[in-house]
């Protein structure tokens, strides 16, 4: 099973939504968050920091494990994706080839915009709770 991470990005009261580079192999055109595979010998937290740096060129200050995950099949491979909330440092976003646009949004607008197949109200509650615990 492939180990993956998914991280919600937070800075100055806003969440970062990323519009993916539309490609049929990636599921079309939609808004989402930073995701990626955990490399061999890498911790989940290190994978989160690396993926954030690779995808948006920001450094991470703090990573919180949301104790949530999903298991799914992608391109014929079973994946388990652990979810995190990451606080990033100030800086200029520089998108890599995976994304074409970004927006900083409040929680309500962020959750309404992103592609999320699970319960969006539950997602809002999980993110609110994680923010309150920091």
C-alpha positions in Angstrom: 0.0 0.0 0.0 1.4 3.4 -0.9 1.7 5.8 2.0 0.5 9.4 1.2 0.0 12.6 3.0 -2.6 15.4 2.5 -2.1 18.8 4.2 -4.4 21.7 4.7 -2.2 24.9 4.7 -3.0 27.7 7.1 -1.6 31.2 7.5 -2.9 34.4 9.1 -6.5 33.2 9.5 -6.8 31.8 6.0 -6.6 28.4 4.3 -4.8 27.9 1.0 -6.8 26.3 -1.9 -4.8 25.2 -4.9 -6.3 24.8 -8.4 -4.6 21.7 -10.0 -3.1 21.7 -13.4 -6.1 20.3 -15.4 -5.1 16.9 -16.7 -7.2 13.8 -17.2 -4.6 11.7 -15.4 -5.1 13.9 -12.3 -8.9 13.8 -12.3 -9.7 17.0 -14.2 -9.9 20.6 -13.1 -10.6 21.2 -9.4 -9.4 23.0 -6.3 -7.7 21.0 -3.6 -4.7 21.0 -1.1 -1.1 19.8 -1.0 -0.8 16.0 -1.3 1.9 13.6 -2.2 3.7 10.3 -1.5 5.8 9.5 1.5 9.3 8.6 0.3 11.1 5.5 1.6 12.7 6.3 5.0 10.8 9.6 5.3 8.4 10.4 8.2 4.9 11.7 7.5 5.8 15.1 8.9 9.0 15.3 6.7 6.9 14.4 3.7 4.4 17.2 4.5 7.2 19.7 4.8 8.8 18.5 1.6 5.6 18.5 -0.4 4.7 22.0 0.7 8.1 23.2 -0.3 7.9 21.5 -3.7 4.4 22.5 -4.5 4.2 26.1 -3.2 7.8 27.0 -2.2 6.9 27.9 1.4 8.6 26.7 4.6 6.5 25.0 7.3 6.5 26.2 10.9 4.3 23.6 12.5 2.5 20.4 11.4 -0.5 18.9 13.3 -1.6 15.4 12.7 -5.4 15.5 12.3 -5.7 11.8 13.1 -7.8 11.4 10.0 -7.0 9.3 7.0 -8.6 7.8 3.9 -7.9 4.6 1.9 -8.5 4.6 -1.8 -7.4 3.1 -5.1 -5.5 5.4 -7.5 -4.3 4.2 -10.9 -4.6 0.6 -9.8 -2.7 1.0 -6.5 -4.0 1.0 -3.0 -3.2 4.2 -1.1 -3.5 5.3 2.5 -3.5 9.1 2.9 -2.9 10.6 6.4 -4.3 14.2 6.9 -2.5 17.1 8.5 -2.8 20.8 9.1 0.3 22.9 8.4 1.2 26.4 9.4 3.5 28.1 6.9 5.9 31.0 7.2 5.4 34.3 5.4 6.8 34.3 1.8 5.9 34.5 -1.8 4.1 31.4 -3.2 5.7 29.9 -6.3 3.6 27.1 -7.8 5.2 24.1 -9.4 3.8 22.3 -12.4 1.1 20.6 -10.4 -1.0 23.7 -9.8 -2.0 26.8 -11.8 -3.7 29.1 -9.3 -4.2 29.6 -5.6 -6.5 31.5 -3.2 -6.3 32.3 0.5 -9.8 31.8 1.9 -11.6 31.7 5.2 -12.7 28.3 6.5 -16.3 28.4 5.1 -15.2 29.5 1.5 -12.3 27.1 1.5 -14.3 24.1 2.4 -17.1 25.1 -0.1 -14.5 25.5 -2.9 -12.3 22.4 -2.6 -13.1 19.0 -4.0 -14.0 16.8 -1.0 -15.9 13.7 -1.4 -16.5 13.1 2.3 -18.7 15.2 4.7 -17.8 18.9 4.3 -19.4 19.8 7.6 -17.3 17.2 9.4 -14.2 18.6 7.7 -15.0 22.1 8.9 -15.4 20.8 12.5 -12.1 18.9 12.3 -10.2 22.0 11.0 -11.9 24.3 13.6 -11.0 21.9 16.4 -7.4 21.7 15.3 -7.1 25.5 15.1 -8.6 25.8 18.6 -6.0 23.3 20.0 -3.0 25.3 18.7 
